[in-house]
């Protein structure tokens, strides 16, 4: 995915209903991390917690 000249990892799917097709693009951001798998998400959270970075809502 490229937005404003900056590339980052993203996933995309197509969804169809009632003859209409939509392209859906999504990504996950955890702190400064852009994980692309469940494992990478868990590791990003664990590493930030070990460094003392606790996410706030």
mmCIF file of the N, C-alpha and C atoms, coordinates in Angstrom:
data_MODEL
# 
_entry.id   MODEL 
# 
loop_
_atom_site.group_PDB 
_atom_site.id 
_atom_site.type_symbol 
_atom_site.label_atom_id 
_atom_site.label_alt_id 
_atom_site.label_comp_id 
_atom_site.label_asym_id 
_atom_site.label_entity_id 
_atom_site.label_seq_id 
_atom_site.pdbx_PDB_ins_code 
_atom_site.Cartn_x 
_atom_site.Cartn_y 
_atom_site.Cartn_z 
_atom_site.occupancy 
_atom_site.B_iso_or_equiv 
_atom_site.pdbx_formal_charge 
_atom_site.auth_seq_id 
_atom_site.auth_comp_id 
_atom_site.auth_asym_id 
_atom_site.auth_atom_id 
_atom_site.pdbx_PDB_model_num 
ATOM 1   N N  . UNK A 1 1  ? 0.847   -1.173  0.000  1.00 0.00 ? 1  UNK A N  1 
ATOM 2   C CA . UNK A 1 1  ? 0.000   0.000   0.000  1.00 0.00 ? 1  UNK A CA 1 
ATOM 3   C C  . UNK A 1 1  ? 0.895   1.238   0.000  1.00 0.00 ? 1  UNK A C  1 
ATOM 4   N N  . UNK A 1 2  ? 0.530   2.235   -0.778 1.00 0.00 ? 2  UNK A N  1 
ATOM 5   C CA . UNK A 1 2  ? 1.304   3.468   -0.868 1.00 0.00 ? 2  UNK A CA 1 
ATOM 6   C C  . UNK A 1 2  ? 0.357   4.645   -0.666 1.00 0.00 ? 2  UNK A C  1 
ATOM 7   N N  . UNK A 1 3  ? 0.600   5.402   0.385  1.00 0.00 ? 3  UNK A N  1 
ATOM 8   C CA . UNK A 1 3  ? -0.209  6.596   0.674  1.00 0.00 ? 3  UNK A CA 1 
ATOM 9   C C  . UNK A 1 3  ? 0.738   7.761   0.860  1.00 0.00 ? 3  UNK A C  1 
ATOM 10  N N  . UNK A 1 4  ? 0.510   8.816   0.113  1.00 0.00 ? 4  UNK A N  1 
ATOM 11  C CA . UNK A 1 4  ? 1.315   10.035  0.197  1.00 0.00 ? 4  UNK A CA 1 
ATOM 12  C C  . UNK A 1 4  ? 2.802   9.735   0.033  1.00 0.00 ? 4  UNK A C  1 
ATOM 13  N N  . UNK A 1 5  ? 3.119   8.793   -0.870 1.00 0.00 ? 5  UNK A N  1 
ATOM 14  C CA . UNK A 1 5  ? 4.504   8.481   -1.143 1.00 0.00 ? 5  UNK A CA 1 
ATOM 15  C C  . UNK A 1 5  ? 5.188   7.598   -0.115 1.00 0.00 ? 5  UNK A C  1 
ATOM 16  N N  . UNK A 1 6  ? 4.426   7.093   0.858  1.00 0.00 ? 6  UNK A N  1 
ATOM 17  C CA . UNK A 1 6  ? 5.002   6.223   1.880  1.00 0.00 ? 6  UNK A CA 1 
ATOM 18  C C  . UNK A 1 6  ? 4.386   4.834   1.766  1.00 0.00 ? 6  UNK A C  1 
ATOM 19  N N  . UNK A 1 7  ? 5.218   3.834   1.625  1.00 0.00 ? 7  UNK A N  1 
ATOM 20  C CA . UNK A 1 7  ? 4.747   2.456   1.483  1.00 0.00 ? 7  UNK A CA 1 
ATOM 21  C C  . UNK A 1 7  ? 4.669   1.772   2.847  1.00 0.00 ? 7  UNK A C  1 
ATOM 22  N N  . UNK A 1 8  ? 3.641   0.958   3.043  1.00 0.00 ? 8  UNK A N  1 
ATOM 23  C CA . UNK A 1 8  ? 3.531   0.144   4.236  1.00 0.00 ? 8  UNK A CA 1 
ATOM 24  C C  . UNK A 1 8  ? 2.729   -1.106  3.910  1.00 0.00 ? 8  UNK A C  1 
ATOM 25  N N  . UNK A 1 9  ? 2.904   -2.177  4.724  1.00 0.00 ? 9  UNK A N  1 
ATOM 26  C CA . UNK A 1 9  ? 2.234   -3.435  4.432  1.00 0.00 ? 9  UNK A CA 1 
ATOM 27  C C  . UNK A 1 9  ? 0.732   -3.338  4.682  1.00 0.00 ? 9  UNK A C  1 
ATOM 28  N N  . UNK A 1 10 ? -0.038  -3.875  3.770  1.00 0.00 ? 10 UNK A N  1 
ATOM 29  C CA . UNK A 1 10 ? -1.495  -3.890  3.901  1.00 0.00 ? 10 UNK A CA 1 
ATOM 30  C C  . UNK A 1 10 ? -2.027  -5.149  3.235  1.00 0.00 ? 10 UNK A C  1 
ATOM 31  N N  . UNK A 1 11 ? -3.224  -5.529  3.632  1.00 0.00 ? 11 UNK A N  1 
ATOM 32  C CA . UNK A 1 11 ? -3.911  -6.666  3.043  1.00 0.00 ? 11 UNK A CA 1 
ATOM 33  C C  . UNK A 1 11 ? -5.166  -6.159  2.349  1.00 0.00 ? 11 UNK A C  1 
ATOM 34  N N  . UNK A 1 12 ? -5.628  -6.897  1.360  1.00 0.00 ? 12 UNK A N  1 
ATOM 35  C CA . UNK A 1 12 ? -6.846  -6.483  0.675  1.00 0.00 ? 12 UNK A CA 1 
ATOM 36  C C  . UNK A 1 12 ? -7.696  -7.695  0.347  1.00 0.00 ? 12 UNK A C  1 
ATOM 37  N N  . UNK A 1 13 ? -9.008  -7.473  0.299  1.00 0.00 ? 13 UNK A N  1 
ATOM 38  C CA . UNK A 1 13 ? -9.961  -8.496  -0.095 1.00 0.00 ? 13 UNK A CA 1 
ATOM 39  C C  . UNK A 1 13 ? -11.044 -7.844  -0.943 1.00 0.00 ? 13 UNK A C  1 
ATOM 40  N N  . UNK A 1 14 ? -11.765 -8.662  -1.659 1.00 0.00 ? 14 UNK A N  1 
ATOM 41  C CA . UNK A 1 14 ? -12.928 -8.186  -2.416 1.00 0.00 ? 14 UNK A CA 1 
ATOM 42  C C  . UNK A 1 14 ? -14.166 -8.772  -1.771 1.00 0.00 ? 14 UNK A C  1 
ATOM 43  N N  . UNK A 1 15 ? -15.187 -7.961  -1.609 1.00 0.00 ? 15 UNK A N  1 
ATOM 44  C CA . UNK A 1 15 ? -16.452 -8.410  -1.034 1.00 0.00 ? 15 UNK A CA 1 
ATOM 45  C C  . UNK A 1 15 ? -17.567 -8.114  -2.031 1.00 0.00 ? 15 UNK A C  1 
ATOM 46  N N  . UNK A 1 16 ? -18.438 -9.095  -2.250 1.00 0.00 ? 16 UNK A N  1 
ATOM 47  C CA . UNK A 1 16 ? -19.537 -8.926  -3.194 1.00 0.00 ? 16 UNK A CA 1 
ATOM 48  C C  . UNK A 1 16 ? -20.858 -9.251  -2.509 1.00 0.00 ? 16 UNK A C  1 
ATOM 49  N N  . UNK A 1 17 ? -21.827 -8.379  -2.765 1.00 0.00 ? 17 UNK A N  1 
ATOM 50  C CA . UNK A 1 17 ? -23.170 -8.607  -2.242 1.00 0.00 ? 17 UNK A CA 1 
ATOM 51  C C  . UNK A 1 17 ? -24.159 -7.889  -3.142 1.00 0.00 ? 17 UNK A C  1 
ATOM 52  N N  . UNK A 1 18 ? -25.246 -8.568  -3.457 1.00 0.00 ? 18 UNK A N  1 
ATOM 53  C CA . UNK A 1 18 ? -26.307 -7.998  -4.292 1.00 0.00 ? 18 UNK A CA 1 
ATOM 54  C C  . UNK A 1 18 ? -25.749 -7.395  -5.578 1.00 0.00 ? 18 UNK A C  1 
ATOM 55  N N  . UNK A 1 19 ? -24.787 -8.091  -6.191 1.00 0.00 ? 19 UNK A N  1 
ATOM 56  C CA . UNK A 1 19 ? -24.236 -7.635  -7.456 1.00 0.00 ? 19 UNK A CA 1 
ATOM 57  C C  . UNK A 1 19 ? -23.256 -6.475  -7.357 1.00 0.00 ? 19 UNK A C  1 
ATOM 58  N N  . UNK A 1 20 ? -22.912 -6.075  -6.163 1.00 0.00 ? 20 UNK A N  1 
ATOM 59  C CA . UNK A 1 20 ? -21.975 -4.959  -5.964 1.00 0.00 ? 20 UNK A CA 1 
ATOM 60  C C  . UNK A 1 20 ? -20.680 -5.496  -5.364 1.00 0.00 ? 20 UNK A C  1 
ATOM 61  N N  . UNK A 1 21 ? -19.554 -5.116  -5.926 1.00 0.00 ? 21 UNK A N  1 
ATOM 62  C CA . UNK A 1 21 ? -18.250 -5.559  -5.437 1.00 0.00 ? 21 UNK A CA 1 
ATOM 63  C C  . UNK A 1 21 ? -17.488 -4.372  -4.868 1.00 0.00 ? 21 UNK A C  1 
ATOM 64  N N  . UNK A 1 22 ? -16.944 -4.565  -3.680 1.00 0.00 ? 22 UNK A N  1 
ATOM 65  C CA . UNK A 1 22 ? -16.154 -3.530  -3.013 1.00 0.00 ? 22 UNK A CA 1 
ATOM 66  C C  . UNK A 1 22 ? -14.760 -4.078  -2.749 1.00 0.00 ? 22 UNK A C  1 
ATOM 67  N N  . UNK A 1 23 ? -13.754 -3.248  -2.922 1.00 0.00 ? 23 UNK A N  1 
ATOM 68  C CA . UNK A 1 23 ? -12.380 -3.579  -2.563 1.00 0.00 ? 23 UNK A CA 1 
ATOM 69  C C  . UNK A 1 23 ? -12.132 -3.052  -1.155 1.00 0.00 ? 23 UNK A C  1 
ATOM 70  N N  . UNK A 1 24 ? -11.629 -3.908  -0.280 1.00 0.00 ? 24 UNK A N  1 
ATOM 71  C CA . UNK A 1 24 ? -11.379 -3.528  1.111  1.00 0.00 ? 24 UNK A CA 1 
ATOM 72  C C  . UNK A 1 24 ? -9.881  -3.653  1.376  1.00 0.00 ? 24 UNK A C  1 
ATOM 73  N N  . UNK A 1 25 ? -9.283  -2.591  1.867  1.00 0.00 ? 25 UNK A N  1 
ATOM 74  C CA . UNK A 1 25 ? -7.859  -2.577  2.214  1.00 0.00 ? 25 UNK A CA 1 
ATOM 75  C C  . UNK A 1 25 ? -7.761  -2.313  3.715  1.00 0.00 ? 25 UNK A C  1 
ATOM 76  N N  . UNK A 1 26 ? -6.954  -3.121  4.396  1.00 0.00 ? 26 UNK A N  1 
ATOM 77  C CA . UNK A 1 26 ? -6.810  -2.920  5.832  1.00 0.00 ? 26 UNK A CA 1 
ATOM 78  C C  . UNK A 1 26 ? -5.389  -3.234  6.274  1.00 0.00 ? 26 UNK A C  1 
ATOM 79  N N  . UNK A 1 27 ? -5.037  -2.701  7.433  1.00 0.00 ? 27 UNK A N  1 
ATOM 80  C CA . UNK A 1 27 ? -3.720  -2.921  8.010  1.00 0.00 ? 27 UNK A CA 1 
ATOM 81  C C  . UNK A 1 27 ? -3.840  -2.816  9.510  1.00 0.00 ? 27 UNK A C  1 
ATOM 82  N N  . UNK A 1 28 ? -2.805  -3.274  10.181 1.00 0.00 ? 28 UNK A N  1 
ATOM 83  C CA . UNK A 1 28 ? -2.745  -3.220  11.639 1.00 0.00 ? 28 UNK A CA 1 
ATOM 84  C C  . UNK A 1 28 ? -1.543  -2.385  12.031 1.00 0.00 ? 28 UNK A C  1 
ATOM 85  N N  . UNK A 1 29 ? -1.775  -1.483  12.969 1.00 0.00 ? 29 UNK A N  1 
ATOM 86  C CA . UNK A 1 29 ? -0.672  -0.687  13.511 1.00 0.00 ? 29 UNK A CA 1 
ATOM 87  C C  . UNK A 1 29 ? -0.669  -0.860  15.019 1.00 0.00 ? 29 UNK A C  1 
ATOM 88  N N  . UNK A 1 30 ? 0.474   -1.238  15.562 1.00 0.00 ? 30 UNK A N  1 
ATOM 89  C CA . UNK A 1 30 ? 0.644   -1.359  17.008 1.00 0.00 ? 30 UNK A CA 1 
ATOM 90  C C  . UNK A 1 30 ? 1.847   -0.508  17.356 1.00 0.00 ? 30 UNK A C  1 
ATOM 91  N N  . UNK A 1 31 ? 1.604   0.639   17.961 1.00 0.00 ? 31 UNK A N  1 
ATOM 92  C CA . UNK A 1 31 ? 2.702   1.564   18.250 1.00 0.00 ? 31 UNK A CA 1 
ATOM 93  C C  . UNK A 1 31 ? 3.357   1.979   16.950 1.00 0.00 ? 31 UNK A C  1 
ATOM 94  N N  . UNK A 1 32 ? 4.642   1.746   16.823 1.00 0.00 ? 32 UNK A N  1 
ATOM 95  C CA . UNK A 1 32 ? 5.370   2.052   15.595 1.00 0.00 ? 32 UNK A CA 1 
ATOM 96  C C  . UNK A 1 32 ? 5.504   0.842   14.679 1.00 0.00 ? 32 UNK A C  1 
ATOM 97  N N  . UNK A 1 33 ? 4.877   -0.254  15.047 1.00 0.00 ? 33 UNK A N  1 
ATOM 98  C CA . UNK A 1 33 ? 4.967   -1.506  14.284 1.00 0.00 ? 33 UNK A CA 1 
ATOM 99  C C  . UNK A 1 33 ? 3.810   -1.621  13.291 1.00 0.00 ? 33 UNK A C  1 
ATOM 100 N N  . UNK A 1 34 ? 4.074   -2.253  12.154 1.00 0.00 ? 34 UNK A N  1 
ATOM 101 C CA . UNK A 1 34 ? 3.050   -2.535  11.146 1.00 0.00 ? 34 UNK A CA 1 
ATOM 102 C C  . UNK A 1 34 ? 3.052   -4.045  10.869 1.00 0.00 ? 34 UNK A C  1 
ATOM 103 N N  . UNK A 1 35 ? 2.580   -4.854  11.836 1.00 0.00 ? 35 UNK A N  1 
ATOM 104 C CA . UNK A 1 35 ? 2.636   -6.302  11.670 1.00 0.00 ? 35 UNK A CA 1 
ATOM 105 C C  . UNK A 1 35 ? 1.676   -6.788  10.583 1.00 0.00 ? 35 UNK A C  1 
ATOM 106 N N  . UNK A 1 36 ? 2.055   -7.879  9.908  1.00 0.00 ? 36 UNK A N  1 
ATOM 107 C CA . UNK A 1 36 ? 1.221   -8.424  8.842  1.00 0.00 ? 36 UNK A CA 1 
ATOM 108 C C  . UNK A 1 36 ? 0.678   -9.811  9.177  1.00 0.00 ? 36 UNK A C  1 
ATOM 109 N N  . UNK A 1 37 ? 0.969   -10.310 10.374 1.00 0.00 ? 37 UNK A N  1 
ATOM 110 C CA . UNK A 1 37 ? 0.432   -11.614 10.779 1.00 0.00 ? 37 UNK A CA 1 
ATOM 111 C C  . UNK A 1 37 ? 0.059   -11.559 12.263 1.00 0.00 ? 37 UNK A C  1 
ATOM 112 N N  . UNK A 1 38 ? -0.721  -12.550 12.673 1.00 0.00 ? 38 UNK A N  1 
ATOM 113 C CA . UNK A 1 38 ? -1.115  -12.627 14.075 1.00 0.00 ? 38 UNK A CA 1 
ATOM 114 C C  . UNK A 1 38 ? 0.120   -12.745 14.969 1.00 0.00 ? 38 UNK A C  1 
ATOM 115 N N  . UNK A 1 39 ? 1.081   -13.579 14.544 1.00 0.00 ? 39 UNK A N  1 
ATOM 116 C CA . UNK A 1 39 ? 2.306   -13.767 15.328 1.00 0.00 ? 39 UNK A CA 1 
ATOM 117 C C  . UNK A 1 39 ? 3.066   -12.455 15.475 1.00 0.00 ? 39 UNK A C  1 
ATOM 118 N N  . UNK A 1 40 ? 3.213   -11.705 14.381 1.00 0.00 ? 40 UNK A N  1 
ATOM 119 C CA . UNK A 1 40 ? 3.909   -10.422 14.450 1.00 0.00 ? 40 UNK A CA 1 
ATOM 120 C C  . UNK A 1 40 ? 3.166   -9.436  15.358 1.00 0.00 ? 40 UNK A C  1 
ATOM 121 N N  . UNK A 1 41 ? 1.845   -9.492  15.362 1.00 0.00 ? 41 UNK A N  1 
ATOM 122 C CA . UNK A 1 41 ? 1.070   -8.616  16.250 1.00 0.00 ? 41 UNK A CA 1 
ATOM 123 C C  . UNK A 1 41 ? 1.381   -8.933  17.707 1.00 0.00 ? 41 UNK A C  1 
ATOM 124 N N  . UNK A 1 42 ? 1.355   -10.228 18.066 1.00 0.00 ? 42 UNK A N  1 
ATOM 125 C CA . UNK A 1 42 ? 1.630   -10.632 19.449 1.00 0.00 ? 42 UNK A CA 1 
ATOM 126 C C  . UNK A 1 42 ? 3.049   -10.260 19.851 1.00 0.00 ? 42 UNK A C  1 
ATOM 127 N N  . UNK A 1 43 ? 3.998   -10.447 18.933 1.00 0.00 ? 43 UNK A N  1 
ATOM 128 C CA . UNK A 1 43 ? 5.389   -10.104 19.230 1.00 0.00 ? 43 UNK A CA 1 
ATOM 129 C C  . UNK A 1 43 ? 5.561   -8.597  19.425 1.00 0.00 ? 43 UNK A C  1 
ATOM 130 N N  . UNK A 1 44 ? 4.883   -7.788  18.614 1.00 0.00 ? 44 UNK A N  1 
ATOM 131 C CA . UNK A 1 44 ? 4.980   -6.334  18.746 1.00 0.00 ? 44 UNK A CA 1 
ATOM 132 C C  . UNK A 1 44 ? 4.457   -5.886  20.110 1.00 0.00 ? 44 UNK A C  1 
ATOM 133 N N  . UNK A 1 45 ? 3.340   -6.457  20.527 1.00 0.00 ? 45 UNK A N  1 
ATOM 134 C CA . UNK A 1 45 ? 2.776   -6.115  21.841 1.00 0.00 ? 45 UNK A CA 1 
ATOM 135 C C  . UNK A 1 45 ? 3.733   -6.551  22.940 1.00 0.00 ? 45 UNK A C  1 
ATOM 136 N N  . UNK A 1 46 ? 4.237   -7.788  22.859 1.00 0.00 ? 46 UNK A N  1 
ATOM 137 C CA . UNK A 1 46 ? 5.140   -8.302  23.888 1.00 0.00 ? 46 UNK A CA 1 
ATOM 138 C C  . UNK A 1 46 ? 6.417   -7.459  23.978 1.00 0.00 ? 46 UNK A C  1 
ATOM 139 N N  . UNK A 1 47 ? 7.008   -7.131  22.835 1.00 0.00 ? 47 UNK A N  1 
ATOM 140 C CA . UNK A 1 47 ? 8.249   -6.349  22.841 1.00 0.00 ? 47 UNK A CA 1 
ATOM 141 C C  . UNK A 1 47 ? 8.019   -4.951  23.412 1.00 0.00 ? 47 UNK A C  1 
ATOM 142 N N  . UNK A 1 48 ? 6.921   -4.311  23.036 1.00 0.00 ? 48 UNK A N  1 
ATOM 143 C CA . UNK A 1 48 ? 6.639   -2.985  23.595 1.00 0.00 ? 48 UNK A CA 1 
ATOM 144 C C  . UNK A 1 48 ? 6.413   -3.068  25.101 1.00 0.00 ? 48 UNK A C  1 
ATOM 145 N N  . UNK A 1 49 ? 5.710   -4.119  25.546 1.00 0.00 ? 49 UNK A N  1 
ATOM 146 C CA . UNK A 1 49 ? 5.489   -4.278  26.992 1.00 0.00 ? 49 UNK A CA 1 
ATOM 147 C C  . UNK A 1 49 ? 6.810   -4.490  27.725 1.00 0.00 ? 49 UNK A C  1 
ATOM 148 N N  . UNK A 1 50 ? 7.707   -5.286  27.153 1.00 0.00 ? 50 UNK A N  1 
ATOM 149 C CA . UNK A 1 50 ? 9.010   -5.509  27.797 1.00 0.00 ? 50 UNK A CA 1 
ATOM 150 C C  . UNK A 1 50 ? 9.831   -4.234  27.859 1.00 0.00 ? 50 UNK A C  1 
ATOM 151 N N  . UNK A 1 51 ? 9.627   -3.341  26.892 1.00 0.00 ? 51 UNK A N  1 
ATOM 152 C CA . UNK A 1 51 ? 10.337  -2.060  26.884 1.00 0.00 ? 51 UNK A CA 1 
ATOM 153 C C  . UNK A 1 51 ? 9.659   -1.014  27.780 1.00 0.00 ? 51 UNK A C  1 
ATOM 154 N N  . UNK A 1 52 ? 8.508   -1.391  28.364 1.00 0.00 ? 52 UNK A N  1 
ATOM 155 C CA . UNK A 1 52 ? 7.792   -0.473  29.240 1.00 0.00 ? 52 UNK A CA 1 
ATOM 156 C C  . UNK A 1 52 ? 6.787   0.407   28.543 1.00 0.00 ? 52 UNK A C  1 
ATOM 157 N N  . UNK A 1 53 ? 6.547   0.160   27.254 1.00 0.00 ? 53 UNK A N  1 
ATOM 158 C CA . UNK A 1 53 ? 5.543   0.929   26.520 1.00 0.00 ? 53 UNK A CA 1 
ATOM 159 C C  . UNK A 1 53 ? 4.196   0.248   26.676 1.00 0.00 ? 53 UNK A C  1 
ATOM 160 N N  . UNK A 1 54 ? 3.312   0.858   27.420 1.00 0.00 ? 54 UNK A N  1 
ATOM 161 C CA . UNK A 1 54 ? 1.992   0.296   27.650 1.00 0.00 ? 54 UNK A CA 1 
ATOM 162 C C  . UNK A 1 54 ? 0.982   1.120   26.836 1.00 0.00 ? 54 UNK A C  1 
ATOM 163 N N  . UNK A 1 55 ? 0.244   0.480   25.929 1.00 0.00 ? 55 UNK A N  1 
ATOM 164 C CA . UNK A 1 55 ? -0.710  1.231   25.101 1.00 0.00 ? 55 UNK A CA 1 
ATOM 165 C C  . UNK A 1 55 ? -1.856  1.790   25.936 1.00 0.00 ? 55 UNK A C  1 
ATOM 166 N N  . UNK A 1 56 ? -2.315  2.945   25.562 1.00 0.00 ? 56 UNK A N  1 
ATOM 167 C CA . UNK A 1 56 ? -3.467  3.570   26.219 1.00 0.00 ? 56 UNK A CA 1 
ATOM 168 C C  . UNK A 1 56 ? -4.552  3.807   25.180 1.00 0.00 ? 56 UNK A C  1 
ATOM 169 N N  . UNK A 1 57 ? -5.803  3.691   25.581 1.00 0.00 ? 57 UNK A N  1 
ATOM 170 C CA . UNK A 1 57 ? -6.913  3.896   24.618 1.00 0.00 ? 57 UNK A CA 1 
ATOM 171 C C  . UNK A 1 57 ? -7.039  5.329   24.177 1.00 0.00 ? 57 UNK A C  1 
# 
